[in-house]
């Protein structure tokens, strides 16, 4: 019994040590597991934070790009507005200068006529009436061309003012006309689609006909602002014939080609099954894309001289077909632009053509303003010539009066004058048939 107690006493510390070691091992394992779990969670959070950072950076880049694009558009709008304001200010300044010059010419003419009358009254005596009449006729001959040029100049200025007023009224009317014309074109296009579905050649001819009608309705003139079916050769010597070449002010040009794609569009419009309609619209989009690719491959813009626009306009005559293609594939506009092709519907093309027509009218007004300025310069040169001639006439009148006074002195008052000699001859017995005027003999002073 005593030995058993001793054995138990020896085993008890060893058991306690073993239990402590076991507990410590369990705690270490638990700590490792917890640390691993925390490490994974920390790693997951780090990945999420990194992804959120990338997303934030991407959104910031997109925001900066959009902000730069908006700023570019605003700068462009400001430049256009500034240019328009500059043109209007230049035109207003030219008008103001023309009015001031005309008023100056009128006042100068009145002043010159008045000064000349006063000078003529002071200088010319009773004996110089005939000479004054001759000089007055000469002055009229000098003034008449100036007066005629003043009338022509005033008429041109008034014509410019009247044309500008008519242009403003015409612009308002044209806007309404464009609206009605667009509605009519859309309606006509829908009515013609059934007749045009069968033949691609007929579709092409109809598209060219509608394009020419739009050109004429926009105010552009055939043979002046645009030409149709012009045969040209590319760099390889191949013959090419674009539908229309539109001429721009400044010697630039732009090519328009009409492409009609109606078959799939009309069938899609008539289809009742949704799936079939989607398939036909997809075929319609592919047809338009083929037209874009074909027109891009022709490189019509290379036929023009350097410095012209490096793209061509592809005209789709049916507004609904144009909208259907873009509605199905909105990025088609950008894709076509990358291929140097601009897609146009009747409404957008008409707006472009009206803008070109307005540019031609502005160009004509600018040319008229330059002509008026040149005419004013010529008129000023004429006025300077008249002033010089007028000054020369005054000098000649002074010289004439001095010569007349010298001759009169020799005739009447000077030593050995002719009047005293004639009187002496009469006293010697000469019987004249005529008497000297009293103004020469001095009898009119009594």
C-alpha positions in Angstrom: 0.0 0.0 0.0 2.8 2.3 0.8 4.6 1.6 -2.4 1.4 2.2 -4.4 1.0 5.6 -2.9 4.6 6.4 -3.8 4.0 5.2 -7.4 0.9 7.5 -7.7 2.8 10.4 -6.2 5.6 9.9 -8.8 3.1 9.6 -11.7 1.0 12.7 -10.8 3.6 15.4 -11.8 4.3 13.5 -15.1 0.6 13.5 -15.9 0.3 17.2 -15.2 3.2 18.0 -17.5 1.8 15.8 -20.3 -1.6 17.6 -20.0 0.1 21.0 -20.2 2.0 20.0 -23.2 -1.1 18.7 -24.9 -3.0 21.9 -24.1 -0.2 23.9 -25.5 -0.1 21.9 -28.7 -3.8 22.3 -29.1 -3.5 26.1 -28.6 -0.7 26.3 -31.1 -2.7 24.4 -33.7 -5.8 26.6 -33.1 -3.7 29.7 -33.4 -2.2 28.5 -36.7 -5.7 27.8 -38.1 -7.0 31.1 -36.9 -3.9 32.9 -38.4 -4.4 31.1 -41.7 -8.0 32.1 -41.8 -7.2 35.7 -41.0 -4.4 35.7 -43.6 -6.9 34.4 -46.3 -9.4 37.0 -45.3 -6.8 39.7 -45.4 -5.7 38.5 -48.8 -9.3 38.5 -50.1 -9.8 42.0 -48.8 -6.6 43.1 -50.4 -7.7 41.7 -53.7 -11.1 43.4 -53.5 -9.4 46.7 -52.6 -7.1 46.4 -55.6 -10.0 45.6 -57.9 -12.0 48.6 -56.5 -8.9 50.8 -57.0 -8.6 49.6 -60.6 -12.3 50.2 -61.2 -12.0 53.7 -59.7 -9.0 54.5 -61.9 -10.8 53.2 -65.0 -13.8 55.4 -64.1 -11.6 58.4 -63.5 -9.9 57.9 -66.9 -13.3 57.6 -68.6 -14.5 60.7 -66.8 -11.3 62.6 -67.9 -11.8 61.4 -71.5 -15.4 62.6 -71.5 -14.5 65.8 -69.9 -11.7 66.4 -72.5 -14.2 65.6 -75.3 -16.8 68.0 -73.9 -14.1 70.7 -73.6 -13.0 70.1 -77.2 -16.6 70.5 -78.4 -17.1 73.6 -76.3 -13.8 75.0 -77.8 -15.0 74.2 -81.3 -18.4 75.9 -80.6 -16.6 79.0 -79.2 -14.3 79.1 -82.2 -17.3 78.9 -84.6 -19.2 81.5 -82.7 -16.2 83.8 -82.6 -15.7 83.4 -86.3 -19.3 84.1 -87.0 -19.2 87.1 -84.8 -16.0 88.3 -86.6 -17.7 88.0 -90.0 -20.8 89.9 -88.8 -18.6 92.5 -87.2 -16.6 92.9 -90.4 -19.7 93.2 -92.5 -21.2 95.8 -90.1 -17.9 97.7 -90.2 -17.9 97.6 -94.0 -21.5 98.9 -94.1 -20.7 101.7 -91.6 -17.6 102.7 -93.5 -19.6 102.7 -96.8 -22.3 104.9 -95.2 -19.7 107.3 -93.8 -17.9 107.5 -97.1 -21.1 108.2 -99.0 -22.1 110.9 -96.5 -18.6 112.4 -96.7 -18.8 112.4 -100.5 -22.2 114.1 -100.5 -21.1 116.8 -98.0 -17.9 117.3 -100.0 -19.8 117.6 -103.2 -22.2 120.2 -101.7 -19.3 122.1 -100.1 -17.3 122.0 -103.4 -20.2 123.3 -105.4 -20.9 126.0 -102.8 -17.3 127.0 -102.6 -17.0 127.1 -106.4 -20.1 129.3 -106.7 -18.7 131.8 -104.1 -15.3 131.8 -105.7 -16.8 132.3 -109.1 -18.9 135.2 -107.9 -15.9 136.9 -106.2 -13.4 136.4 -109.0 -15.4 136.8 -112.2 -16.3 140.3 -113.1 -19.0 141.5 -115.6 -16.5 141.2 -118.4 -15.6 137.6 -117.5 -19.1 136.1 -117.7 -18.3 134.2 -120.9 -15.1 132.8 -119.4 -17.1 131.9 -116.2 -19.7 130.1 -118.2 -17.0 128.1 -120.0 -15.3 127.2 -116.8 -18.7 126.3 -115.2 -19.4 124.0 -118.1 -16.0 122.4 -117.6 -16.7 121.9 -113.9 -20.0 120.3 -114.7 -18.2 118.0 -117.0 -15.8 117.1 -114.1 -18.6 116.7 -111.6 -20.9 114.7 -113.7 -18.7 111.5 -113.7 -18.3 111.8 -109.9 -22.0 112.3 -109.5 -22.7 109.3 -111.6 -20.3 107.2 -109.7 -21.9 108.4 -106.4 -25.3 107.3 -107.7 -23.9 103.9 -108.7 -22.2 103.5 -105.4 -25.3 104.3 -103.5 -27.4 101.9 -105.5 -24.9 99.1 -104.9 -24.9 99.8 -101.1 -28.7 99.8 -101.1 -28.8 96.6 -103.1 -26.5 95.0 -100.5 -28.8 96.1 -97.6 -31.9 94.9 -99.5 -30.3 91.6 -100.3 -29.3 91.0 -96.7 -32.9 91.8 -95.5 -34.3 89.4 -98.1 -31.8 86.8 -97.1 -33.0 86.9 -93.4 -36.6 86.5 -94.4 -35.7 83.8 -97.0 -33.8 81.9 -94.3 -36.9 81.6 -92.1 -39.0 80.5 -95.1 -36.3 78.0 -96.0 -36.4 76.4 -92.6 -40.1 75.9 -92.9 -39.6 74.7 -96.4 -37.0 72.2 -95.3 -39.4 70.8 -92.7 -42.2 70.3 -95.2 -39.8 69.0 -97.8 -38.4 66.4 -95.4 -42.0 65.2 -94.5 -42.8 65.0 -98.2 -39.6 63.2 -99.1 -40.2 60.6 -96.4 -43.8 60.0 -97.5 -42.7 59.8 -101.2 -40.0 57.3 -100.3 -42.4 55.0 -98.5 -44.8 55.1 -101.4 -42.1 54.3 -103.9 -40.5 51.4 -102.0 -43.0 48.8 -103.3 -42.3 49.9 -106.9 -38.5 49.8 -106.3 -38.1 46.5 -104.6 -37.6 44.4 -107.7 -34.8 46.0 -109.6 -31.5 47.1 -108.2 -30.9 49.3 -111.4 -34.2 51.0 -110.9 -33.4 51.6 -107.3 -30.1 53.1 -108.2 -31.7 55.4 -110.8 -34.3 56.5 -108.3 -31.7 57.2 -105.7 -29.7 59.4 -108.1 -32.9 61.2 -109.2 -33.8 61.9 -105.6 -30.3 63.1 -104.9 -30.5 65.6 -107.8 -33.9 66.8 -106.6 -32.4 67.5 -103.1 -29.6 69.4 -104.7 -32.0 71.6 -106.7 -34.3 72.1 -103.7 -31.3 73.2 -101.6 -30.8 76.1 -103.9 -27.5 74.8 -105.5 -27.3 75.3 -109.3 -26.3 72.5 -111.7 -23.1 73.3 -113.6 -22.2 76.0 -111.1 -22.3 74.7 -107.5 -22.6 71.0 -108.4 -22.0 68.6 -111.4 -23.5 65.1 -112.0 -22.0 62.0 -113.5 -18.6 63.5 -114.1 -16.3 60.9 -115.8 -12.8 60.9 -114.1 -9.8 58.6 -114.0 -8.0 57.4 -110.9 -4.2 56.9 -110.5 -4.4 53.5 -112.3 -6.1 55.0 -115.3 -9.5 53.3 -114.5 -12.6 55.3 -115.4 -14.8 56.3 -112.4 -18.0 58.2 -112.4 -19.3 59.5 -109.1 -23.0 60.5 -108.9 -22.4 64.2 -107.8 -19.5 66.5 -107.2 -20.5 69.5 -105.0 -18.2 72.6 -105.3 -17.5 74.6 -102.1 -16.2 78.2 -101.8 -12.5 78.4 -101.9 -12.1 75.8 -104.7 -12.8 72.7 -102.5 -15.1 69.9 -103.5 -17.0 67.0 -102.0 -18.4 63.8 -103.6 -21.9 62.4 -103.0 -22.9 58.9 -104.1 -26.4 57.5 -103.7 -26.9 53.9 -102.6 -30.4 52.3 -102.3 -30.9 49.3 -100.1 -34.6 48.5 -99.8 -35.3 44.8 -100.4 -34.6 43.5 -97.0 -35.9 46.6 -95.3 -39.3 46.5 -97.0 -39.7 42.8 -96.3 -38.8 43.4 -92.6 -41.4 46.2 -92.6 -44.1 43.8 -93.9 -43.1 40.8 -91.8 -45.4 39.8 -89.0 -43.1 37.3 -87.3 -40.7 39.0 -84.8 -37.9 36.6 -85.5 -38.2 36.9 -89.2 -38.3 40.6 -88.9 -35.0 40.6 -86.9 -33.3 38.4 -89.5 -34.4 40.7 -92.3 -33.2 43.8 -90.5 -29.9 42.1 -90.0 -29.7 41.5 -93.7 -30.6 45.2 -94.3 -27.7 46.2 -92.0 -25.3 43.9 -93.9 -26.5 45.4 -97.2 -25.7 48.9 -96.0 -22.3 47.8 -94.7 -21.5 46.3 -98.2 -22.4 49.7 -99.8 -20.1 51.4 -97.3 -17.2 49.0 -98.0 -17.7 49.3 -101.8 -17.8 53.1 -101.8 -14.7 53.2 -99.5 -12.8 50.9 -101.8 -13.5 53.2 -104.8 -11.5 56.0 -103.1 -13.5 58.7 -104.9 -11.8 61.4 -102.7 -8.5 60.6 -104.4 -9.9 61.8 -107.7 -10.0 65.4 -106.3 -7.0 67.8 -106.0 -5.0 67.9 -102.8 -6.5 70.0 -100.1 -10.0 68.8 -100.6 -12.1 66.9 -98.1 -10.8 63.3 -97.6 -14.2 61.7 -97.3 -17.3 61.1 -99.4 -21.0 61.2 -98.5 -23.1 58.1 -98.9 -26.7 59.1 -99.5 -29.5 56.7 -98.3 -32.7 58.1 -99.9 -35.2 56.5 -97.5 -35.2 58.0 -94.1 -36.8 54.9 -92.5 -34.2 52.6 -94.0 -31.4 54.9 -92.7 -32.9 55.0 -89.2 -33.5 51.2 -89.2 -29.9 50.5 -90.0 -28.6 52.8 -87.3 -31.1 51.6 -84.8 -29.9 48.0 -85.4 -26.2 48.9 -85.4 -25.6 52.4 -83.9 -21.8 52.1 -84.2 -22.2 51.9 -88.0 -21.7 55.7 -88.3 -18.3 55.5 -86.6 -17.3 52.5 -88.6 -18.2 54.2 -91.9 -16.3 57.4 -90.8 -13.2 55.3 -90.2 -13.5 54.2 -93.8 -13.8 57.9 -94.9 -17.5 57.5 -95.6 -20.2 59.7 -94.1 -23.7 58.2 -94.0 -26.5 60.7 -94.8 -30.3 60.5 -94.8 -32.5 62.9 -96.8 -32.9 65.3 -93.8 -29.3 65.4 -92.8 -28.0 65.7 -96.4 -30.5 68.5 -97.1 -29.2 70.4 -94.0 -25.6 69.9 -95.3 -26.6 71.2 -98.8 -28.4 74.2 -97.4 -25.4 75.0 -95.3 -23.2 74.8 -98.5 -25.7 77.1 -100.3 -25.5 79.6 -97.4 -21.7 79.5 -97.6 -22.0 80.4 -101.3 -24.3 83.3 -100.5 -21.8 84.5 -97.8 -19.0 84.2 -100.3 -21.0 86.3 -102.8 -21.7 88.9 -100.2 -18.0 89.0 -99.3 -17.1 89.5 -102.9 -19.7 92.3 -103.2 -18.2 93.9 -100.2 -14.8 93.8 -101.7 -16.2 95.2 -105.0 -17.8 98.0 -103.0 -14.6 98.8 -101.2 -12.7 98.8 -104.5 -15.4 101.0 -106.0 -15.1 103.4 -103.0 -11.3 103.5 -103.5 -11.7 104.3 -107.2 -14.3 107.0 -106.3 -11.9 108.5 -103.8 -9.2 108.5 -106.4 -11.6 110.3 -108.7 -12.4 112.8 -106.0 -8.7 113.5 -105.4 -8.3 114.1 -109.2 -11.3 116.4 -109.1 -9.8 118.4 -106.2 -6.5 118.7 -108.0 -8.3 119.8 -111.2 -10.4 122.3 -109.1 -7.2 123.7 -107.6 -5.7 124.0 -111.0 -8.8 125.9 -112.3 -8.4 128.4 -109.4 -4.8 129.0 -110.4 -5.7 129.4 -114.0 -8.5 131.9 -113.0 -6.0 133.9 -111.0 -3.6 133.9 -113.9 -6.4 134.9 -116.3 -7.5 137.8 -114.0 -3.9 139.0 -113.7 -3.5 138.8 -117.5 -6.7 140.7 -117.9 -5.6 143.4 -115.4 -2.3 143.8 -117.2 -4.0 144.1 -120.6 -6.4 146.6 -119.2 -3.6 148.6 -117.7 -1.8 148.7 -121.0 -5.0 149.6 -122.7 -6.3 152.3 -120.3 -4.1 153.5 -117.4 -0.5 152.8 -118.3 1.9 155.4 -119.8 1.4 155.5 -123.5 -1.8 153.4 -123.2 -3.8 152.7 -126.3 -6.9 154.7 -125.2 -4.9 157.9 -124.7 -3.3 157.4 -128.1 -6.7 156.8 -129.7 -8.0 159.9 -128.0 -5.0 161.9 -129.3 -5.7 160.7 -132.9 -9.3 161.8 -132.6 -8.2 165.3 -131.4 -6.0 165.5 -134.5 -9.1 165.1 -136.6 -9.5 161.4 -137.1 -13.2 160.6 -137.5 -13.9 157.1 -136.2 -16.9 155.1 -137.1 -17.4 153.7 -133.6 -16.9 155.0 -130.1 -14.8 153.5 -127.3 -16.9 152.0 -124.4 -17.5 154.4 -121.5 -15.8 152.0 -119.1 -12.5 152.5 -121.0 -12.7 156.3 -121.4 -13.8 156.9 -117.8 -17.1 158.6 -118.7 -19.1 156.0 -116.8 -17.7 157.2 -113.5 -19.5 160.6 -113.6 
